[in-house]
């Protein structure tokens, strides 16, 4: 019923920029926190950034000053602007959102996007 569709990944040179988007669709009552995770080969999944429904943000230390998470509530979309990219940022990036739905009853669940590959290389 609810889907998160990601876009914006790709290949970029060190120092370059990418903007990831993640749009939620379906029978959505409201969206609470949204965020971005990433997972590199051979490494554990890492929480990169989060944003609350009110716009408060948090970042993992390694991306502070380089990445910016934002959201457009009208479009039900979360973004991750990534600047000054480094090879260590290479990973599959997943968006996530805690979403309340209502059909017969209210449900509060975490949803995940399909993942988008970000590769930082010369």
C-alpha positions as CSV (number, residue, x, y, z in Angstrom):
1,X,0.0,0.0,0.0
2,X,2.8,2.4,0.9
3,X,5.9,2.7,-1.3
4,X,9.1,4.7,-1.0
5,X,10.7,5.3,-4.3
6,X,14.3,6.6,-4.4
7,X,16.1,8.4,-7.2
8,X,19.3,10.4,-7.8
9,X,22.1,8.0,-7.2
10,X,24.9,7.5,-9.6
11,X,28.6,7.9,-10.2
12,X,30.4,11.1,-9.2
13,X,34.0,12.2,-8.8
14,X,35.5,13.0,-5.4
15,X,34.4,16.5,-4.4
16,X,31.3,16.3,-6.4
17,X,27.7,16.4,-5.4
18,X,24.5,14.4,-5.7
19,X,21.0,14.9,-4.5
20,X,18.9,11.9,-3.5
21,X,15.1,12.0,-3.5
22,X,12.7,9.6,-1.9
23,X,9.0,10.0,-2.5
24,X,6.3,8.2,-0.4
25,X,3.0,7.3,-2.0
26,X,0.0,5.3,-1.0
27,X,-2.7,5.6,1.7
28,X,-0.8,7.8,4.1
29,X,-2.3,9.6,7.0
30,X,0.9,11.2,8.2
31,X,4.7,10.8,8.1
32,X,6.8,11.0,11.3
33,X,10.6,10.8,11.1
34,X,12.3,10.2,7.8
35,X,15.9,9.3,7.3
36,X,18.7,7.9,5.2
37,X,20.8,4.9,5.8
38,X,23.7,3.6,3.8
39,X,25.5,0.3,3.5
40,X,28.9,-0.3,1.9
41,X,30.2,-3.7,0.9
42,X,31.5,-5.6,3.9
43,X,30.3,-3.0,6.4
44,X,27.3,-2.7,8.6
45,X,24.3,-0.5,7.8
46,X,24.8,3.1,9.0
47,X,22.3,5.7,9.9
48,X,23.4,8.8,7.9
49,X,20.7,11.5,8.7
50,X,17.3,11.9,10.1
51,X,14.6,14.6,10.0
52,X,11.5,14.9,12.2
53,X,8.1,16.0,11.0
54,X,9.0,19.4,12.5
55,X,12.2,19.7,10.6
56,X,14.8,18.9,13.3
57,X,17.8,17.1,11.9
58,X,20.6,14.8,13.0
59,X,23.7,13.6,11.2
60,X,26.3,11.0,11.6
61,X,29.6,12.8,12.5
62,X,31.3,11.8,9.2
63,X,28.9,13.7,7.0
64,X,28.3,16.8,9.1
65,X,28.9,20.0,7.1
66,X,28.7,18.1,3.8
67,X,25.2,16.5,3.7
68,X,21.9,18.2,4.2
69,X,18.6,16.3,4.8
70,X,15.4,18.1,4.1
71,X,11.7,17.2,3.4
72,X,8.8,18.6,1.5
73,X,5.7,17.5,3.4
74,X,3.3,18.5,0.6
75,X,5.2,16.2,-1.8
76,X,5.8,13.5,0.9
77,X,9.4,13.5,-0.1
78,X,12.7,13.5,1.7
79,X,16.0,14.7,0.2
80,X,19.6,14.2,0.9
81,X,21.9,16.8,-0.6
82,X,25.4,15.4,-0.6
83,X,28.3,17.7,-1.3
84,X,32.1,17.3,-1.1
85,X,31.7,13.6,-1.7
86,X,34.4,11.2,-0.7
87,X,35.2,7.7,-1.8
88,X,34.2,6.5,1.7
89,X,30.7,7.7,0.9
90,X,30.3,5.0,-1.6
91,X,27.4,2.8,-0.6
92,X,23.8,1.8,-1.3
93,X,21.6,4.5,0.2
94,X,18.2,3.6,1.6
95,X,15.5,6.0,2.7
96,X,13.2,5.2,5.5
97,X,10.1,6.7,7.0
98,X,7.9,6.0,9.9
99,X,4.4,6.3,8.5
100,X,0.9,6.3,10.0
101,X,-1.8,4.8,7.7
102,X,-5.5,4.5,8.2
103,X,-7.9,2.2,6.5
104,X,-9.9,0.3,9.1
105,X,-7.4,1.0,11.9
106,X,-4.4,3.2,12.4
107,X,-1.1,1.6,11.8
108,X,2.4,3.0,12.5
109,X,5.2,1.3,10.6
110,X,8.6,1.8,9.2
111,X,9.0,1.7,5.5
112,X,12.1,1.4,3.3
113,X,13.0,2.5,-0.2
114,X,14.6,0.1,-2.7
115,X,18.0,1.6,-2.3
116,X,20.1,3.6,-4.8
117,X,23.8,3.2,-5.5
118,X,26.1,6.1,-4.9
119,X,29.6,5.6,-6.2
120,X,32.4,8.2,-5.6
121,X,35.4,7.4,-7.8
122,X,37.7,9.0,-10.3
